[in-house]
């Protein structure tokens, strides 16, 4: 894929809508999308669909047609990535899950369709310039660490489930002010805005299409950009640049950097920020111990990994540089 000269485009989409037979939809989507060389990750649940995909540019119209053949996906928004060469996914996965985004909520207790008022980039900027709104980042801390809206509240959360709880606590003292929620592409804010309205917050807005759409509208309409840094993305890129600001620091040396990498020791896989110099020096590893491990034989590494969690790990804000 990396060496293929064919142009590809990264797209994301979601829709909260009742899905009666998620397994049947999964099988159908995998079959028709595989035929047109779509790669990426799509989650289906009884509450809707959530996808991030890489599509050959020549097959974009075919991709739209395949989605529109499904009645409740007709006219679904396709968010095109901002800083992208399309080499974002290397395989196609279509999975059935309990939720399209894990949130820990009992959805029957409120109506997810009663979400906040959607704001485009121009309306959001006007609201920001009024000086009155409270802006809340509904993403995880490792996402907001490399980029966020100016003066936004940033929950110190590892998951969306945590962000909802922490966010509610942070917003309690702002109940009389307009609240604007934002996330990567809009899916988390769709649920969060309905939840906060259910919790009694009266004036709740959400950024339509998330950071991805905001960045595109700002560029196309020549608007002021109030987002600083990079937008974290859950694909091979791990980030797309929205502004020239570098607001994060290298995990190793503390110098400015906003480039994420996963530790090359597969028994660790720690997601961490590293500058180019430290990435080369540490050979993509998060510690000297992990750097030593990657030079062991495969068999020795397998023995060290045995019985350990090998999933993607994230670090907390409390970890000091060099630790």
Backbone torsions as a table, in degrees:
resi	resn	phi	psi	omega
1	UNK	NA	-43.7	-178.2
2	UNK	-62.0	-34.7	-177.4
3	UNK	-92.0	-8.0	-178.4
4	UNK	-70.5	124.1	-179.0
5	UNK	-73.1	-11.1	-179.4
6	UNK	-63.0	132.1	-179.2
7	UNK	-74.4	134.5	179.2
8	UNK	-127.0	157.8	-179.1
9	UNK	-130.3	135.8	177.2
10	UNK	-92.1	126.7	-178.6
11	UNK	-127.6	150.5	172.2
12	UNK	-130.4	152.5	-179.1
13	UNK	-158.2	157.0	175.1
14	UNK	-158.9	159.7	171.2
15	UNK	-159.9	127.5	171.2
16	UNK	-84.4	116.0	-179.3
17	UNK	-163.2	145.2	179.9
18	UNK	-62.3	130.1	176.5
19	UNK	-118.7	113.9	-173.4
20	UNK	-73.8	-36.2	-177.5
21	UNK	-134.1	81.1	-177.5
22	UNK	-58.6	-36.5	-177.6
23	UNK	-67.2	-39.7	177.7
24	UNK	-65.5	-41.6	178.2
25	UNK	-64.5	-40.7	177.6
26	UNK	-57.4	-49.4	-177.9
27	UNK	-61.8	-42.4	-179.8
28	UNK	-63.9	-48.6	-177.5
29	UNK	-62.7	-43.2	-179.8
30	UNK	-60.4	-42.5	-177.9
31	UNK	-62.9	-49.5	-174.3
32	UNK	-76.7	-32.2	-179.0
33	UNK	-78.0	-32.4	177.0
34	UNK	-63.2	-33.5	-179.5
35	UNK	-65.7	-26.9	-179.4
36	UNK	-108.5	22.1	170.4
37	UNK	63.2	34.0	174.8
38	UNK	-79.2	136.0	175.6
39	UNK	-119.1	158.7	176.5
40	UNK	138.6	-158.5	-172.6
41	UNK	-137.6	122.2	179.9
42	UNK	-127.4	128.2	177.4
43	UNK	-110.3	135.5	179.5
44	UNK	-125.9	136.2	176.6
45	UNK	-142.5	173.7	178.3
46	UNK	-65.1	-16.5	179.8
47	UNK	-91.9	-8.1	179.0
48	UNK	150.4	-153.7	-174.8
49	UNK	-141.0	146.7	-179.1
50	UNK	-145.3	122.7	-176.4
51	UNK	-140.9	147.8	169.3
52	UNK	-132.2	122.0	-171.5
53	UNK	-138.7	158.3	172.0
54	UNK	-114.2	123.7	-173.3
55	UNK	-123.6	133.2	173.4
56	UNK	-56.3	135.2	-175.3
57	UNK	-57.3	-35.4	-179.9
58	UNK	-70.0	-13.8	-177.5
59	UNK	-108.0	10.2	-177.8
60	UNK	-58.9	-46.3	-179.7
61	UNK	-63.1	-40.0	177.7
62	UNK	-63.6	-37.8	178.4
63	UNK	-63.4	-45.7	177.2
64	UNK	-59.3	-42.7	-178.5
65	UNK	-63.7	-39.6	179.8
66	UNK	-63.2	-39.6	178.9
67	UNK	-69.9	-41.6	-176.7
68	UNK	-68.8	-19.4	175.3
69	UNK	-65.9	-20.5	177.6
70	UNK	-93.8	116.8	-168.0
71	UNK	-50.4	-48.3	-174.5
72	UNK	-81.0	1.8	174.7
73	UNK	-106.6	4.7	179.5
74	UNK	-62.4	133.1	179.1
75	UNK	62.6	24.7	177.0
76	UNK	-65.9	141.2	179.7
77	UNK	-69.7	132.8	173.5
78	UNK	-111.0	110.2	179.0
79	UNK	-84.8	118.0	178.0
80	UNK	-88.8	132.1	-178.7
81	UNK	-61.0	154.3	-171.3
82	UNK	-86.6	-52.5	-177.1
83	UNK	-114.1	93.6	-161.2
84	UNK	-154.2	140.5	171.4
85	UNK	-113.8	5.7	177.6
86	UNK	83.0	-6.3	-179.3
87	UNK	-89.6	57.2	-170.3
88	UNK	-103.0	-24.7	179.5
89	UNK	-136.2	150.2	-176.9
90	UNK	-119.0	-0.3	175.9
91	UNK	-153.9	166.3	178.6
92	UNK	-106.7	125.9	175.2
93	UNK	-126.2	126.8	174.2
94	UNK	-124.4	113.4	-172.4
95	UNK	-123.8	147.5	172.9
96	UNK	-94.4	130.3	179.7
97	UNK	-133.0	167.4	177.5
98	UNK	-68.9	-35.6	178.9
99	UNK	-136.0	150.5	176.0
100	UNK	-78.3	-21.1	167.4
101	UNK	-140.5	124.3	-178.6
102	UNK	-66.5	122.5	-175.8
103	UNK	-132.1	-13.7	178.6
104	UNK	71.8	12.2	-176.4
105	UNK	-95.1	152.9	171.3
106	UNK	-94.0	94.0	-170.4
107	UNK	-62.6	-23.2	-179.6
108	UNK	-68.0	-14.4	-177.7
109	UNK	-80.7	-11.9	177.7
110	UNK	-153.7	166.2	-176.6
111	UNK	-96.6	107.6	-177.9
112	UNK	-65.2	-18.9	180.0
113	UNK	-77.1	-14.4	178.8
114	UNK	-92.7	68.0	-175.9
115	UNK	-89.3	178.2	-178.9
116	UNK	-71.6	166.7	177.5
117	UNK	-69.0	133.2	-178.2
118	UNK	-82.2	136.2	177.9
119	UNK	-117.3	133.7	171.0
120	UNK	-84.7	179.9	-175.6
121	UNK	-60.6	-41.7	-177.8
122	UNK	-64.9	-43.7	179.9
123	UNK	-68.3	-37.6	178.0
124	UNK	-63.6	-44.6	179.9
125	UNK	-60.0	-41.6	178.9
126	UNK	-63.4	-39.3	179.2
127	UNK	-67.3	-41.3	177.3
128	UNK	-61.6	-43.4	-177.2
129	UNK	-70.8	-16.2	175.8
130	UNK	-73.9	-19.0	177.9
131	UNK	78.4	8.1	-173.4
132	UNK	-103.1	-29.1	-171.3
133	UNK	-76.2	158.0	168.6
134	UNK	-105.9	121.4	-176.3
135	UNK	-102.5	129.2	-177.1
136	UNK	-122.0	126.4	175.5
137	UNK	-83.1	119.6	-177.7
138	UNK	-95.8	16.9	-179.9
139	UNK	-98.1	176.4	177.9
140	UNK	-77.3	160.2	-174.5
141	UNK	-62.6	-32.6	-179.5
142	UNK	-72.1	-17.5	173.5
143	UNK	-80.1	-50.0	-177.2
144	UNK	-70.3	-19.0	-178.7
145	UNK	-60.7	-34.8	-176.9
146	UNK	-98.0	-5.5	178.8
147	UNK	-177.0	139.3	177.8
148	UNK	-165.3	167.8	177.5
149	UNK	-72.3	147.1	179.6
150	UNK	-56.0	128.2	176.6
151	UNK	66.1	18.5	-179.9
152	UNK	-74.7	150.5	169.8
153	UNK	-76.6	133.0	-173.7
154	UNK	-122.2	96.4	178.6
155	UNK	-60.1	134.8	177.8
156	UNK	-84.0	72.4	-171.4
157	UNK	-120.8	142.6	175.7
158	UNK	-88.1	-21.0	-175.9
159	UNK	-140.1	164.5	176.3
160	UNK	-63.6	-36.4	177.8
161	UNK	-58.1	-44.8	177.8
162	UNK	-67.7	-39.7	-178.0
163	UNK	-60.8	-36.3	178.2
164	UNK	-63.5	-46.2	-178.3
165	UNK	-68.0	-48.3	-178.9
166	UNK	-66.0	-40.9	-179.6
167	UNK	-61.2	-40.9	179.1
168	UNK	-62.0	-41.8	178.4
169	UNK	-63.9	-41.6	-178.8
170	UNK	-67.7	-30.8	-175.5
171	UNK	-88.0	-11.5	-174.7
172	UNK	-55.6	-33.6	-178.7
173	UNK	-84.1	1.5	-178.6
174	UNK	-118.6	26.3	-173.5
175	UNK	-63.6	-22.3	-177.7
176	UNK	-91.9	1.3	-177.7
177	UNK	-113.2	157.0	175.6
178	UNK	-63.5	136.9	179.9
179	UNK	-115.3	127.1	178.9
180	UNK	-114.4	122.9	178.0
181	UNK	-104.8	144.3	175.6
182	UNK	-144.5	155.9	176.1
183	UNK	-151.5	-163.6	-173.2
184	UNK	-65.9	-56.7	-176.2
185	UNK	-126.1	-1.6	176.0
186	UNK	113.1	-18.1	-171.9
187	UNK	-67.3	-40.7	-179.5
188	UNK	-69.9	-36.7	179.9
189	UNK	-70.0	-29.7	177.4
190	UNK	-58.8	-46.2	179.0
191	UNK	-74.3	-43.9	-175.8
192	UNK	-64.5	-39.9	-178.1
193	UNK	-66.6	-39.2	176.4
194	UNK	-65.3	-38.3	179.8
195	UNK	-65.7	-45.8	-178.6
196	UNK	-67.9	-34.4	174.8
197	UNK	-64.2	-40.6	176.7
198	UNK	-61.6	-31.0	-179.0
199	UNK	-83.8	2.4	173.4
200	UNK	102.6	1.6	174.9
201	UNK	-74.5	125.9	-167.9
202	UNK	-84.9	-44.4	-174.3
203	UNK	-112.9	93.7	-174.7
204	UNK	-118.6	128.3	177.9
205	UNK	-120.3	161.4	172.2
206	UNK	-139.6	147.0	-179.5
207	UNK	-74.8	116.0	-176.0
208	UNK	-66.9	121.9	-179.9
209	UNK	78.4	1.9	175.6
210	UNK	66.9	-163.7	-178.4
211	UNK	-61.0	-36.7	-177.3
212	UNK	-59.2	-50.3	-178.9
213	UNK	-70.5	-37.0	178.5
214	UNK	-58.3	-47.9	-178.8
215	UNK	-60.1	-40.5	-179.4
216	UNK	-67.6	-42.7	-179.4
217	UNK	-67.0	-39.1	178.7
218	UNK	-59.8	-43.1	-179.3
219	UNK	-70.8	-45.3	-176.0
220	UNK	-68.8	-33.2	-177.2
221	UNK	-101.7	3.1	179.3
222	UNK	56.6	47.9	179.6
223	UNK	-93.8	162.1	172.9
224	UNK	-64.6	134.5	-179.5
225	UNK	-98.4	113.6	-179.7
226	UNK	-97.1	5.1	176.3
227	UNK	-94.0	133.6	-178.0
228	UNK	-111.4	125.3	173.0
229	UNK	95.4	-143.8	-175.6
230	UNK	-106.3	154.7	171.2
231	UNK	-98.8	117.2	177.8
232	UNK	-67.1	136.3	177.4
233	UNK	-129.6	147.7	-174.8
234	UNK	-93.4	56.2	174.1
235	UNK	-142.9	-167.4	-174.0
236	UNK	-61.5	-21.6	-177.1
237	UNK	-76.8	-35.1	-178.5
238	UNK	63.2	8.4	176.4
239	UNK	170.4	146.8	173.5
240	UNK	-131.0	134.2	-173.1
241	UNK	-76.5	128.4	178.6
242	UNK	-106.3	-35.8	174.9
243	UNK	-139.3	168.1	-178.6
244	UNK	-77.1	-8.7	-179.1
245	UNK	-66.1	135.1	172.4
246	UNK	-111.7	106.9	-171.1
247	UNK	-104.4	-1.5	-177.6
248	UNK	-109.8	174.1	-176.9
249	UNK	-129.0	148.6	178.4
250	UNK	-62.2	134.7	-179.9
251	UNK	-61.2	-28.7	-175.4
252	UNK	-91.7	-51.5	-170.7
253	UNK	-108.6	-15.3	179.6
254	UNK	83.4	5.1	176.6
255	UNK	-80.4	157.3	-178.9
256	UNK	-56.7	129.9	175.8
257	UNK	-167.9	148.7	174.9
258	UNK	-137.3	30.8	178.5
259	UNK	-99.7	118.7	178.4
260	UNK	-88.2	150.8	170.8
261	UNK	-150.1	153.7	172.2
262	UNK	-94.4	135.8	-179.7
263	UNK	-51.8	133.3	-176.2
264	UNK	-71.4	-13.1	171.8
265	UNK	-76.1	108.3	-174.5
266	UNK	-64.9	-15.9	175.2
267	UNK	-82.0	-5.5	179.2
268	UNK	-115.6	-63.9	174.5
269	UNK	63.5	22.7	-177.1
270	UNK	-63.2	127.5	175.2
271	UNK	-78.9	118.9	-177.3
272	UNK	-148.0	156.8	179.6
273	UNK	-88.8	131.9	179.5
274	UNK	-144.3	138.8	175.0
275	UNK	-76.3	167.7	-176.3
276	UNK	-60.9	-42.4	-177.2
277	UNK	-63.1	-46.7	-179.3
278	UNK	-69.9	-33.3	177.9
279	UNK	-62.9	-41.1	178.1
280	UNK	-69.4	-45.2	-179.1
281	UNK	-61.6	-42.3	-176.9
282	UNK	-91.4	2.4	179.6
283	UNK	54.9	37.4	177.4
284	UNK	80.0	8.5	-177.8
285	UNK	-99.5	160.5	-177.5
286	UNK	-90.4	-13.2	-177.1
287	UNK	-154.8	164.0	177.2
288	UNK	-64.7	-34.7	178.0
289	UNK	-60.8	-45.6	179.4
290	UNK	-67.8	-35.7	178.2
291	UNK	-62.9	-38.6	176.8
292	UNK	-65.7	-39.0	-176.1
293	UNK	-64.7	-38.0	-176.6
294	UNK	-67.8	-13.9	178.1
295	UNK	-93.5	-0.5	174.2
296	UNK	-78.1	166.3	177.0
297	UNK	-68.4	162.1	178.9
298	UNK	-58.7	-40.4	-178.9
299	UNK	-65.1	-41.8	178.9
300	UNK	-64.6	-38.7	178.1
301	UNK	-66.3	-39.5	179.9
302	UNK	-62.7	-38.3	179.2
303	UNK	-65.1	-41.5	179.6
304	UNK	-67.0	-31.9	-178.2
305	UNK	-80.6	-19.1	-171.8
306	UNK	-55.8	125.0	177.2
307	UNK	81.4	3.3	-178.8
308	UNK	-103.0	152.4	177.0
309	UNK	-71.3	121.6	-177.6
310	UNK	-110.0	20.2	178.5
311	UNK	-77.2	171.3	177.0
312	UNK	-65.8	130.1	-179.9
313	UNK	-113.4	152.8	177.2
314	UNK	-124.6	158.2	-179.0
315	UNK	-109.7	154.9	-179.7
316	UNK	-87.0	165.0	-178.9
317	UNK	-67.6	-15.6	-176.3
318	UNK	-80.9	-10.8	-178.1
319	UNK	-72.8	121.0	-179.6
320	UNK	-74.2	160.2	178.7
321	UNK	-62.4	141.8	177.3
322	UNK	81.2	2.7	-179.7
323	UNK	-107.1	NA	NA
